[in-house]
Amino acid sequence: MFIIDYIGVKVFGMKIQDLKPRKSVNLLFKVIEKKDERTTKDGRRVSEAIVGDETGIVYMTLWEDEIDSVEVGKTYSLRDGYVTLFRGSMRLVIGRNGVLEEAEEDIENIRMDNNLSLRIFPDYRGGRYRGRRR
């Protein structure tokens, strides 16, 4: 989902408002807020961050070392991340194949009134939307 310009540099064309539950997400975002980390039942560290761009915001799940590598106020590029659903709500995830890097450019204006994680997908299962049976 990125565009390669005439000198071969990757330009991320996807925006937060374009996110849907899928694999291979490539975008730029700024970290707005980072929640306190907690420990899961199996002893793993997990946290959430609110990230956004000029089109909206979304929650991002951070695991283990990812928690320490993300700082509030900085802009990052994510390649080959994905969007998953947690209790019917979208979450951005770096994932096993994802690459998170600090971006050289900065995102100035964040659209805070378009929180994609507030949208609920109750009938979404396995890559397709399924309607209710009658």
Phi and psi in degrees as a GROMACS rama.xvg file:
@    title "Ramachandran Plot"
@    xaxis  label "Phi"
@    yaxis  label "Psi"
@TYPE xy
-116.897  161.296  PHE-2
-110.957  136.223  ILE-3
-99.4526  120.336  ILE-4
-79.1653  -176.073  ASP-5
-66.9327  -16.5794  TYR-6
-104.888  10.3677  ILE-7
86.6781  10.7645  GLY-8
-88.315  136.906  VAL-9
-76.5235  128.691  LYS-10
-117.593  124.419  VAL-11
-83.1667  117.261  PHE-12
-97.9165  -14.5981  GLY-13
-79.5209  142.998  MET-14
-118.157  164.2  LYS-15
-56.6975  -41.6614  ILE-16
-63.6497  -17.9717  GLN-17
-87.1522  -6.12114  ASP-18
-68.032  139.19  LEU-19
-143.378  159.543  LYS-20
-59.8387  112.16  PRO-21
-166.523  172.317  ARG-22
-101.419  164.953  LYS-23
60.0825  70.8275  SER-24
-102.165  131.857  VAL-25
-126.798  115.906  ASN-26
-159.12  165.472  LEU-27
-101.863  140.733  LEU-28
-152.444  161.762  PHE-29
-114.807  139.268  LYS-30
-82.2066  119.188  VAL-31
-91.0601  -43.7834  ILE-32
-152.474  147.487  GLU-33
-126.508  125.695  LYS-34
-79.7697  164.174  LYS-35
-65.4572  143.551  ASP-36
-79.7011  156.185  GLU-37
-136.526  169.545  ARG-38
-111.742  132.948  THR-39
-77.9665  173.448  THR-40
-60.5019  -30.6583  LYS-41
-91.5278  11.4668  ASP-42
88.2321  6.07424  GLY-43
-85.8482  145.988  ARG-44
-86.043  138.412  ARG-45
-143.322  148.497  VAL-46
-150.07  169.718  SER-47
-127.077  148.723  GLU-48
-128.58  152.137  ALA-49
-101.309  121.823  ILE-50
-122.747  154.969  VAL-51
-162.329  174.668  GLY-52
-142.601  -163.365  ASP-53
-72.3217  -4.50374  GLU-54
-108.736  -14.262  THR-55
162.333  -174.212  GLY-56
-130.202  161.565  ILE-57
-154.998  152.498  VAL-58
-77.3758  144.806  TYR-59
-125.246  127.898  MET-60
-86.9247  130.56  THR-61
-119.815  131.05  LEU-62
-115.503  141.759  TRP-63
44.6569  -114.64  GLU-64
-67.675  -22.132  ASP-65
-61.7297  -31.4346  GLU-66
-60.4175  -44.451  ILE-67
-76.8936  -21.1599  ASP-68
-86.5041  -6.92215  SER-69
-110.823  130.34  VAL-70
-121.18  141.926  GLU-71
-64.4512  136.07  VAL-72
92.3905  -9.10411  GLY-73
-97.9749  154.99  LYS-74
-104.032  136.647  THR-75
-128.624  155.571  TYR-76
-110.996  137.148  SER-77
-119.31  124.54  LEU-78
-115.644  136.32  ARG-79
59.1351  31.4574  ASP-80
-82.2765  -170.835  GLY-81
-153.61  166.693  TYR-82
-112.449  128.676  VAL-83
-120.955  171.993  THR-84
-110.783  132.559  LEU-85
-124.303  111.636  PHE-86
55.4251  39.8789  ARG-87
81.2712  3.33163  GLY-88
-114.379  139.745  SER-89
-71.2713  139.982  MET-90
-136.517  133.266  ARG-91
-84.1114  135.213  LEU-92
-133.196  138.759  VAL-93
-69.6626  -48.8537  ILE-94
79.3655  175.022  GLY-95
-65.7533  -39.6885  ARG-96
-95.4923  -3.44438  ASN-97
-75.6681  151.432  GLY-98
-124.731  119.977  VAL-99
-110.553  124.265  LEU-100
-133.471  147.399  GLU-101
-70.5415  131.618  GLU-102
-86.1869  151.313  ALA-103
-75.8704  -33.3368  GLU-104
-89.5638  162.766  GLU-105
-119.577  145.595  ASP-106
-97.91  119.121  ILE-107
-83.2099  -55.1859  GLU-108
-101.91  124.522  ASN-109
-110.664  130.737  ILE-110
-86.7838  101.782  ARG-111
-82.4481  -17.6013  MET-112
-86.1487  1.18998  ASP-113
-118.582  79.1534  ASN-114
-91.3366  104.921  ASN-115
-68.0049  -22.2466  LEU-116
-73.5887  -10.8577  SER-117
-83.5202  -15.4499  LEU-118
-74.9751  134.808  ARG-119
-106.443  136.709  ILE-120
-115.599  75.735  PHE-121
-69.7122  -26.9315  PRO-122
-105.753  17.9472  ASP-123
-92.6793  121.701  TYR-124
-144.585  124.511  ARG-125
60.2638  39.1875  GLY-126
91.4027  -4.3835  GLY-127
-136.575  152.616  ARG-128
-86.4811  135.19  TYR-129
-121.897  125.042  ARG-130
-77.0072  171.559  GLY-131
-74.8005  145.556  ARG-132
-80.6729  146.891  ARG-133
